[in-house]
Amino acid sequence: MTLRLLGTGHCVPAAAVPNAEFAKTLDTTDEWIVRRTGIRERRLCRDETLLDLALGAAGDALEQAAESGHGTYSLKGTDPDSGMLPPDTRGGTLPPDAVIVSSSTLEYHFPPLACQIGTALGLNGPFCMDVGATCSGFVYALDIAAHYINAGSAGTVLVVAAEKLSPLVDFTDRATCILFGDGAAAAVVTKGDKPYTSYLACAADPDRSLYARTGEKMVMNGSGVYKFAVATAPGAIEAVLRKAGLGLGDIDWFILHQANIRIIESIVSRCGIDPDKVPITLDLYANPSSVTIPLTLDLMRQDGRLLPGQRVLTLGFGAGLTYGASIFEI
């Protein structure tokens, strides 16, 4: 299979919450949080909805795709009250053929968030669907997009990861509330001339290491999540490299799910990955679940680190227990 990345984007809440805020109500300090997690601050929603974040990220990705010479819809001119694009501002010659959204924190049972995004974009015809694979969600959603594209069922796909974890967080639980953030990120993809390879899997979770029942707060066994991540990541990385016929040295960037700096460092050490090839974004954005990988991609594009021709390996892992990896070229 092949895949080409046409554009990326992200949107995070306006409120940046530093560790010092937690020290006001919990038995913790900035130094303790940074040492154990690598996190210095996170973005948390105050007034923003999940759809607000998703549309912001989608709009950025679509506009970048248009700027790169691929006409598509943009969100310029969106009505702030309805989220709809007025008819005279909808434009472009190549609207996406599908909208695939990763989210485990939906604010509506229905309609799907993907359909809400499609409505706001003024799309009529492209199919829309949500994917729930927790922190691995973007890797899964991108893989679904790649399969539709390579099967000839879609030419261009908008893939969005959007998560609003703050309502699920117990802010009296020091072990979990410091870890998570809110945000959204997106990518526009199409068929390309460079290979795309993936490996998706799921491990049993009899101990229920991470879960959130409907209407209740999140429950996490940090030790269980750590053991799962560091145990399965090397195998997933090895599997996707083997499928692609590549070695560690052939990868320019390893974009790992930003769960915790200790998990990332353990994976890097066990796999023998060059730490300089592993970008870190959790220091400022914490862990917004499936958003971390596309968020990192877009931040790297914006600061000039992500360049055409570079080969990227992504690795996601999360509740379920889901995990997966993919390799593609920029």
N, C-alpha and C positions, 0 to 999 in steps of 0.2 A: 504494500500500500504506500501511497504518497500523501503528503499534506503540506500546505503552504500557509504560513501565518501572514495575514494581510494587515492586521491592526490589533492593538491591545489598548486597554483603558482600565482605570480604577476610580473608585469613589469611596471615601471614608467619611465618617461623621466629623463635624466641626470640632467637637470636644475632645481634646487630648488630655488624658487623665494620667498624671505621673504617679509613681509609686508612693510619693509622699502623702497622697490623698488616702491611701489605705492605712498608712501609719497613724492617721488621726483616729481611727475606729478599731483597728486590729492590733494585736501584739506582733508587729512586724516593723521592718525598716527598709529603706531603699536599698541599703547594702545587702541585706539578707535576700531580698527578692532578686536583685541582679545576680548575686553569687549562685543562687539555686536555679534560676530560670533564664537569665540573660535578658530579661525584659526590664525596660526603664519606664515605658509608658504604653498606653493603648488608646484606641479611639472607641468611644462609647456613644451610642445614640441618646440624644436628649429629646429632640422633636422629630428626627428623621424616621421615616418608615422604611421597611425592607425594599419596597418598590422604589422609593427615592434613591436609595443606594444603587439598586440594580440598573435603573434608568441612567444614572450618572455614569456608571461604568460602561454600559452599552453605548451610550452616546459618544463617549471618548473613543471607543474601539471602532465604531462605525465611521466617525469623522477621520480617524487616522487611515482607515482603509480607503476612504475617498481621496484623501490627500496623496496616497501612494499610487493613485491612478485607477482605483477600482471604485466606480460610482456606487454609492449605496445611500441608504436613508440616514439622516442625522436628526438629532433632537433639537436643533436650533429652532426657536420659535414655539417650543412646547408651551401650551397653556399651563400655568402653574397650579391652577385649581383642578383641572380635569386630568392633567398629564397627557392630553391628546395633542397631536400636531394639527394645527389648523390646515385645512385642505390646500391653501395657497403656499404653505411652507414645506409640505411634503415634497421630497424630490429624490433624484437619483435614478440611475438606469439599471442598477443591479441590487434590488432588495434581497435580503437573505432568504434562502429557500426553507430554512428551518431556524427555530430558536430553541436551544436546549439549555436548561437552567439546572445548576446544582445548588440545592439548599436543603438543610435539615432543620431550619428554623422558620418555617412558613407562618405567616400571619393569618392566612386564610386556609380553611380546609379545601375550598375550591372557590373560584377558578384557579388553575395552576398559575404560579408566578410567571411562567413562560408566556401564558396567554395574556396576562396583564401587561407584560412588556410588549408583546405583539400588538395589542390594542393601542397602547400609548404611542407606538411607532407608526400607527396607521396602516399596518400590514393587513392584507386580506388575501389569504391563500396559503402562505407558508405554514407548515405544521409546527406546533409548539408543545413541548413536554418538559416536565420536571424530573430530575434524577435525585434520589436520596441515597448517597453513599458516604455520608458524613465527611470526614476530613480528606478522604480519597476522591471526593465528588468531582473535582475538576478533571482529574485524570480519567475517570470513568466517562464523564460527559464528552470530553475531547475524543475519546476512543469511539463513542457512539457516533459522533459527528464524522470522524474519519471513515467509519464503515459505510455510512450513508453516502458520503461523497465518493468513495471509491467504487461503490456499487452503482453509481450513476443516478441515485435517487435524489441527490441534492448537489447543487453547484457551489453554493456558499452558505455557511452556517455561522450563526451568531451563538457563541457559547458564553454563558454568564454564570459566575459563582457569586452568590449573595447570601450573607449570613448575619443575623441579628441575635447574637448569643446572650447579650446582657439580660434579657428578661428571664433566661433560664438559669442564671448564675445566682447562687446564694452568697450575698455579699457579707455574710457573717462567717463564711467558711474560708479561712486563710489559705488553705491548701489549693483551692480551685479558683476563687474569685480573681486572683492576681494574674491568671494565665490567659484569659480570653478577651477578645475584642470583637468589634462589629466592622463590617465593610463589604465591599463588592468589587469584583474585577471581571474583565471580559476579554474575549478574543474573537476575531473574525477569521475564519479559516476556509480554505478552498483546496482543490486538488492541485498538486504541485509536481515538480520533477525530481524531488528529493525523497528518499525513503522515510517512512514512518513505521515504527515498531512499538508494540505494546505488550504488556503482561499484566493481567488482572487476576486477583485471587481474594479469597476470604478465609479467615481462620475461625475456628469455634471459640466461643467466649462463655464457657460454663460458669465463670465467676462473675460475669456481668461487670466488666472492668469500667465501662463508661456507658451511662444511659440517662435518659430523661423521659419519664412517663408524661403523657399528655396532662397539662395543667399543673405539673409539679416542677421542682427545681432539678438541675443536673446533679447526678451522683457519679463520682469518679474514684477509682482505686488507682492512684498515680503509679504505684509500684507495678501493678498489672499492665498498665498501658506501656510503661517503660520496657518491661520484659518482652512484651509482644513486639514492640517496634524494633528493638535492637536484635531480636531473634529472627524476624522475618525480612527485614530490610536487605541484608546481604544476599539472601536467596533471590529476592525480587530483582535486585540490581544485576546479579549474575545472570538470571534468566533472560532479562530483556537484552543485555549485551550479547548473550549467546545467540538469541534469535536474530539480532541485527548483524551478527558476524563482526563485532567490535570488541575492543578492550578498553580498560579504564583510560588509557592514554589518548584514545580517540575522541573523548568527550571534553568539550570546552567548559561547560557549566553543569554542575549537579544541583538542580533546584529541588531541595528537599522540603517536605512539609515542615512548617515552622512551629513545632509543638513546644519545644523546650530545648535550650542550648545543650543540656546534658545529653539528651537523646541524639541530637545532631552530631555532637562530638563523638559519641560512642559509635554511631553508624560510620562516620568518617574514619575513625580509627580501625574498626573491624574490617572495613572494606579496603583500606589502604588508599583512600581518596586524598588528593592534594587539597588541604583546607583552603587554599587560595582560590579553588574552583567552586567553592560552596558559599554563595551569597547568603547573608543574614539580614533579615528584615524584622524579626520578632522583637528586636530591641525597641522599636518605635511603634509597632502595630500589634504586638503580642500574637495570639493565635486566634484568628477569625475563621477557623475550620477550613472548609474547602477553598476559601479565598486566598490562602497564603501563597500558593504556587502561581496563579495568574497575577496576583499583586506583585510578587517578586519579579516576574517577567516584565511587567509594565514599568516598574521602578527602574529596572536595569536598562530598558529601552530609553527611558527618559534621561538617564544620566550618561548614556553613551557606552555602557559596558556591553550591551547586547547588539551584536553586529551581524550583518549578512554573512552567511556561510558558516557561522558557528553551529556546532552540534550540541544540543541540550538534552540532558536526561532529567526527567521529573520523577519524583517518588512521593506518593501519598500513602498515609496510613491513618486509621481512625476507628471509631466505634463500629462494632459489627461482629467480628473485627474485619474491616475491609483494608485492602492494600493493593497497590498497583504502581507500575512504572511505565514510562514511555520515552522514546527517543525520536527527536525530529530535528531538522535543520532550520535555521532562521533564514 
